[in-house]
Amino acid sequence: MPPVPRPDHADPADPSAAFAADAAPWAVFWIDAGVDGCTRGLPPALRGAITRRWQLLLAGLPPGASLLDLGCGRGAVLALARDAGITRLQGVDAAPITGTPFPLHVGSAAGLPYPDRAFTAVTSQFGVEYAGFATAVVEAARVAADRLWLLVHAADGPLHADAREQAAQAAWLAGPMATFERLAAHFRAPSPASVADIDALRTAIVDHAGAAGNTSLLEGVWRAISALQDVADPIAGTRDFAAGLAAHAARMQAMVAAAPTAADVADAAGCLRAAGFDVIVEDVGTPPAARWLLASRRPT
Ligand SMILES: C[S@@+](CC[C@H](N)C(=O)[O-])C[C@H]1O[C@@H](n2cnc3c(N)ncnc32)[C@H](O)[C@@H]1O
């Protein structure tokens, strides 16, 4: 097997980089988010089951194995691999994430700068689908010498439905409700009328939550409106709040657009079989929150 390439950093500021648009909603997110930033909101049982599955898979890799994780974020899977004793680790992510202990190539998972079969195992946890699932799976398989383990969102499952609903709620708050304009107007010139307007806004949010399947975003916004009353600079706080919600909505929309359907995963499994892999597809939950695509290269 060729040696694992040295870590490198593409220029994320290059406007011609096709992945720059993919990275935009994530670059800000990873400034503050921890290693488990993308999974900490999952139901604990689901999160535990996913972690245990990774641990089991990783424990089966041979000594000296190398591992590439796609859409690695701050390194949730790389950390599990390190804990399993794997030392030859490489991450790829579209966002220029700093301060991780793992080598990171900033670029798209759809075009990897590595030779064929460069890594013993190629993995991804909710990352590879953002690069265009069908293309990225083929590219991941190209650089996988032995194992390809991908965990992807399920377009027919509850995480996808939550993301779709949250994106719509954020659009409602920023659009028809004019939440941030109303807050800014109130903080600029508080008056009995502006106080009444913010009360009406909060009541509308409660009413909207009453008809929602997932209320966590609306509850967070409702609480944040109260908290803004106590910050030193509520106008700046409102601006930051609006930017944070817009970035969250963009990530939710990206997830909605990226999540593969069951048919997409079945197609990818077919491509992998044709390319010489044995493949298992496993649903995670019923209806499935996510799917595993677990492939092993057949000996030649
Ligand atoms: C849901 S997060 C998952 C992160 C990580 N795998 C984890 O489990 O914590 C999705 C990640 O995919 C990355 N991403 C988005 N588009 C990408 C692309 N085209 N190529 C590689 N990574 C991409 C994002 O920057 C983000 O870090």
PDBQT file of the ligand as one rigid body, heavy atoms in Angstrom, charges set to zero:
ROOT
HETATM    1  C1  LIG A 401     -22.977  16.905   9.950  1.00  0.00    +0.000 C 
HETATM    2  S1  LIG A 401     -21.305  17.408   9.937  1.00  0.00    +0.000 S 
HETATM    3  C2  LIG A 401     -20.493  15.891  10.386  1.00  0.00    +0.000 C 
HETATM    4  C3  LIG A 401     -19.115  16.111  10.926  1.00  0.00    +0.000 C 
HETATM    5  C4  LIG A 401     -18.426  14.875  11.513  1.00  0.00    +0.000 C 
HETATM    6  N1  LIG A 401     -18.364  13.772  10.594  1.00  0.00    +0.000 N 
HETATM    7  C5  LIG A 401     -19.080  14.451  12.797  1.00  0.00    +0.000 C 
HETATM    8  O1  LIG A 401     -19.684  13.380  12.825  1.00  0.00    +0.000 OA
HETATM    9  O2  LIG A 401     -18.962  15.205  13.770  1.00  0.00    +0.000 OA
HETATM   10  C6  LIG A 401     -20.993  17.515   8.173  1.00  0.00    +0.000 C 
HETATM   11  C7  LIG A 401     -19.580  17.881   7.808  1.00  0.00    +0.000 C 
HETATM   12  O3  LIG A 401     -19.426  17.741   6.397  1.00  0.00    +0.000 OA
HETATM   13  C8  LIG A 401     -18.593  18.794   5.946  1.00  0.00    +0.000 C 
HETATM   14  N2  LIG A 401     -18.802  18.987   4.511  1.00  0.00    +0.000 N 
HETATM   15  C9  LIG A 401     -19.794  19.676   3.882  1.00  0.00    +0.000 A 
HETATM   16  N3  LIG A 401     -19.618  19.613   2.554  1.00  0.00    +0.000 NA
HETATM   17  C10 LIG A 401     -18.512  18.855   2.325  1.00  0.00    +0.000 A 
HETATM   18  C11 LIG A 401     -17.805  18.444   1.157  1.00  0.00    +0.000 A 
HETATM   19  N4  LIG A 401     -18.229  18.779  -0.071  1.00  0.00    +0.000 N 
HETATM   20  N5  LIG A 401     -16.684  17.699   1.302  1.00  0.00    +0.000 NA
HETATM   21  C12 LIG A 401     -16.235  17.372   2.536  1.00  0.00    +0.000 A 
HETATM   22  N6  LIG A 401     -16.858  17.747   3.686  1.00  0.00    +0.000 NA
HETATM   23  C13 LIG A 401     -17.971  18.472   3.577  1.00  0.00    +0.000 A 
HETATM   24  C14 LIG A 401     -19.015  19.980   6.800  1.00  0.00    +0.000 C 
HETATM   25  O4  LIG A 401     -18.049  20.994   6.795  1.00  0.00    +0.000 OA
HETATM   26  C15 LIG A 401     -19.216  19.306   8.149  1.00  0.00    +0.000 C 
HETATM   27  O5  LIG A 401     -18.035  19.351   8.910  1.00  0.00    +0.000 OA
ENDROOT
TORSDOF 0
